[in-house]
Amino acid sequence: MIGFFYDLKNKREQNPIVISLNERSNYLDYPLYIRIITSIFIVFIIFFFTFAVVSDNLYILLFDVIVSLFLIKKIIYFKKSLEDFCYKQFYFEILLLQFLEDIKDLELSFVYQLEEDGTVLHIVANKGVTNIEKHENLEKGLSSVLNLPFKKKTVGNSVINYFFEIQKPKRLVVKAKEKLEFTDKMDIDLGYGIVYNPVRTPHVLIGGGTGSGKTIFISFFLIELMKRHSTVYICDPKNSDLGNLSHYLDDHVAVTPNNIARVTRLAVEEMKKRYSIMNDPMNFKYGSNFVDHGFNSLWLIFDEMGAFQASATDKEGKKIVDEVMSNIKHIILLGRQAGCFILVAAQQMSASSALSTDLRDNLGLRIALGNNSPDGLRMIFNTHMPASLPDVSVKGSGLIYVESTGKMEAEYWEAPFVDTTSFNFIEELLKYKTADKYGLE
Ligand SMILES: Nc1ncnc2c1ncn2[C@@H]1O[C@H](COP(=O)(O)OP(=O)(O)OP(=O)(O)O)[C@@H](O)[C@H]1O
């Protein structure tokens, strides 16, 4: 029994912890051992008490009662500490073994590894044995037994990796604030532990069907840009929600093909102007970017790019589309250092889109909101497509991938929650626009 507790202590020091059904007793028998230890104590107290009664001496009896009460308190504490040690320290191991025990005909020698880093529990099932299919689709069962949200699964040559979230990341909640929140920081908090910085990973791609939350997210993003004194141009060929911003952002909003061509041209001209200033020998600083030269960021937000491309029916229309797509290509490939960025949103990314896979891969932040077909997701994430797709029934949820963060796959994310009944987007926009115009901070 002592060996059992000693083994457990040693196991705790292992990371990852390796378990198999072969050693089920190492984990699952702890309640039995705790019962045996407490029973020994209780027998001892009874014996002690009986001795006091038989001795017929009031002082011994009194002494006995005091010692017994003290011992009972100690036993309760000892039992609780042991339970905590075994159950709390090995909570996931015990639940996993109990779960595996219920799977019929599982080989006893099949080895599982558990590793946790405070936010993610990583369970590795080692392949290379018979009946491997029994271990391949355990995400739902494990998620319900461990009571942890399933994050992702990867299947390698010899292992199956299951990842569960230990701490559910927090969704950002957007609230109107009394005080303006102008900032010089380029980092934009997107909630769920994701921070986006356009200087590190320029440009944004958002895909998602109707009602998936694109407009709400773009509106949130626009306010974040206003907080950073950005110059924003908006192209909305469908003249929907964003197009209506022309009442507030004047000629920075374009809905007709000619106007869309005009604003993309303005963005490219500004980018070229910045480069000529930055590369002027008088101003040249090696390795510098737009921030070092005192420029703000410039964003071109292009909603429904697919609709715009499809709108070109005649020769003149096609010429305009070609010019716009060429401007966009310029911004994607050259914009970063000059601080000229683009956000492209589309209901569907089609393979025939002028935004080729190569160009799409240059968009550093990629988001797919709501339900998307596997083909649609592949268009957005390409090689970063996750092996299994999470449930995205929460409004404004989907998948996100930020380039250069070391992560291999897109992951589940909930866009900042905007309570449209209390957060007036237009009011916020005007607050920042007016303050920016009059230099109020
Ligand atoms: N981040 C969010 N926070 C709160 N509610 C959201 C969020 N995202 C989506 N919703 C809810 O979903 C509805 C549809 O969102 P939204 O209008 O942004 O979708 P969309 O993708 O722009 O659709 P469409 O292409 O038809 O305009 C919103 O009115 C809102 O009720």
The ligand as a Tripos MOL2 file, in Angstrom:
@<TRIPOS>MOLECULE
LIG
   31    33     1     0     0
SMALL
NO_CHARGES

@<TRIPOS>ATOM
      1 N1        -19.9040   38.9640  -32.8130 N.pl3     1 LIG1
      2 C1        -21.2330   38.9730  -32.6400 C.ar      1 LIG1
      3 N2        -21.7680   39.4640  -31.4950 N.ar      1 LIG1
      4 C2        -23.0990   39.5030  -31.3260 C.ar      1 LIG1
      5 N3        -23.9960   39.0600  -32.2390 N.ar      1 LIG1
      6 C3        -23.5300   38.5650  -33.3840 C.ar      1 LIG1
      7 C4        -22.1330   38.4820  -33.6480 C.ar      1 LIG1
      8 N4        -21.9460   37.9590  -34.8670 N.ar      1 LIG1
      9 C5        -23.1750   37.7250  -35.3660 C.ar      1 LIG1
     10 N5        -24.1430   38.0820  -34.4840 N.ar      1 LIG1
     11 C6        -25.6000   37.9880  -34.7040 C.3       1 LIG1
     12 O1        -25.8180   37.4800  -36.0180 O.3       1 LIG1
     13 C7        -26.5190   38.4230  -36.8270 C.3       1 LIG1
     14 C8        -25.9170   38.4230  -38.2450 C.3       1 LIG1
     15 O2        -24.6050   38.9740  -38.2050 O.3       1 LIG1
     16 P1        -24.0380   39.8440  -39.4350 P.3       1 LIG1
     17 O3        -25.0480   40.8220  -39.9180 O.co2     1 LIG1
     18 O4        -22.7270   40.3840  -39.0110 O.co2     1 LIG1
     19 O5        -23.8390   38.7000  -40.5020 O.3       1 LIG1
     20 P2        -23.2020   38.8000  -41.9650 P.3       1 LIG1
     21 O6        -22.2500   37.6830  -42.0910 O.co2     1 LIG1
     22 O7        -22.6830   40.1670  -42.2050 O.co2     1 LIG1
     23 O8        -24.4400   38.5260  -42.8680 O.3       1 LIG1
     24 P3        -24.7810   39.1990  -44.3030 P.3       1 LIG1
     25 O9        -23.7250   38.7410  -45.2360 O.co2     1 LIG1
     26 O10       -26.1280   38.6340  -44.5980 O.co2     1 LIG1
     27 O11       -24.8040   40.6850  -44.0740 O.co2     1 LIG1
     28 C9        -26.3560   39.7660  -36.1060 C.3       1 LIG1
     29 O12       -27.4550   40.6140  -36.3320 O.3       1 LIG1
     30 C10       -26.2750   39.3620  -34.6560 C.3       1 LIG1
     31 O13       -27.5660   39.1910  -34.1130 O.3       1 LIG1
@<TRIPOS>BOND
     1     1     2 1
     2     2     3 ar
     3     2     7 ar
     4     3     4 ar
     5     4     5 ar
     6     5     6 ar
     7     6     7 ar
     8     6    10 ar
     9     7     8 ar
    10     8     9 ar
    11     9    10 ar
    12    10    11 1
    13    11    12 1
    14    11    30 1
    15    12    13 1
    16    13    14 1
    17    13    28 1
    18    14    15 1
    19    15    16 1
    20    16    17 2
    21    16    18 1
    22    16    19 1
    23    19    20 1
    24    20    21 2
    25    20    22 1
    26    20    23 1
    27    23    24 1
    28    24    25 2
    29    24    26 1
    30    24    27 1
    31    28    29 1
    32    28    30 1
    33    30    31 1
@<TRIPOS>SUBSTRUCTURE
     1 LIG1         1 GROUP 0 **** ****
